[in-house]
């Protein structure tokens, strides 16, 4: 016979989020805090987090308490939860995503200016809608660096440079629009490619053909299929001199713990880039060596900690080498613009 009691258990490493709210009439639990805030009209401080390794026990008579079920382990929150899955209207997630954008700004400006371009002929945009907060952070970072240069020129008494810098602005524009109802990330393989071609469209007149560099921030680059099949061909129609893609998170090199469309290692563009580089350098045997090491761990007892041998796949290559190969894999052969890519650093992710 059912007792009508209930419980919610959170994993001991805090990988997945869990929040709860209680008042005289209800106890509510959700994986995201803003959902509870919006439904019940509560303040942020009224929604509490279930600690890792704990269970929220709820009795039929409305009594409830938190109880430790597992010994908490070192916190290993899912970074992709913060970058993409979670709602951007959570106060903490909003701040973190904006910081992710700020943290890549210096890398992006360096890449813009390397061949002689500047903010004067650069247009900043974002794809998809979930990356808007990180994009705002990147734009704010660009504005801050522009102000710093203006102050530096002022302090040096460099009137010519100051006049030029005061005439500059960060050209932020929505170049690409996406149908909010179409979430291509969670589509099955058989239908994703056809859907991505119709999910995006352009805002024409947002940049000057054959004069401007187009910088597009994305929250992540996982498979690279959307870039190759839809985004790059579409942006290339605007005739930018260069297209710079900016990923607000690092390269996705391993399957996500959720397994939501990220369970197949072979689909990741970073993995495919590493495999291609190994074969080009005559190191194809290393792939089989790593595979055998992983297979051996299948028979280990559950109590023994596993080793991520797939890390060895990426060790021979620098970030720049990986980035160049990723672009080679995602750039369509008929694309006229030069295409480059910048990924968030691991240090930048942790800092955010």
Protein Blocks (a to p, Z undefined) as FASTA:
>chain_A
ZZhiacddddfklmagcdddddfkbccddfbfklmmmmnopafklpccddehiacdddfk
opacdddfbdcddddddfklmmmmpcfkbfklmmmmmmmmmmmmmmmmmmmmmnopafkl
cccddddfklmmmmmmmmmmmmmmmmmmmmmmmmnopaklmmmmmmpccddddfbccdfk
lcfklpcfklmmmmmmmmpccdehkacehkbccddddfbdfkommmmmmmmmmmmmnopa
bdcdddfbdcdfbdcfklpoplbmklpmklmmmmmmmmmnopmmmmmmmmmmmmmmmmpc
fklccddfklmmmmmpcfklmmmmmmmmmmcfklmbdcddddddfklmmmZZ
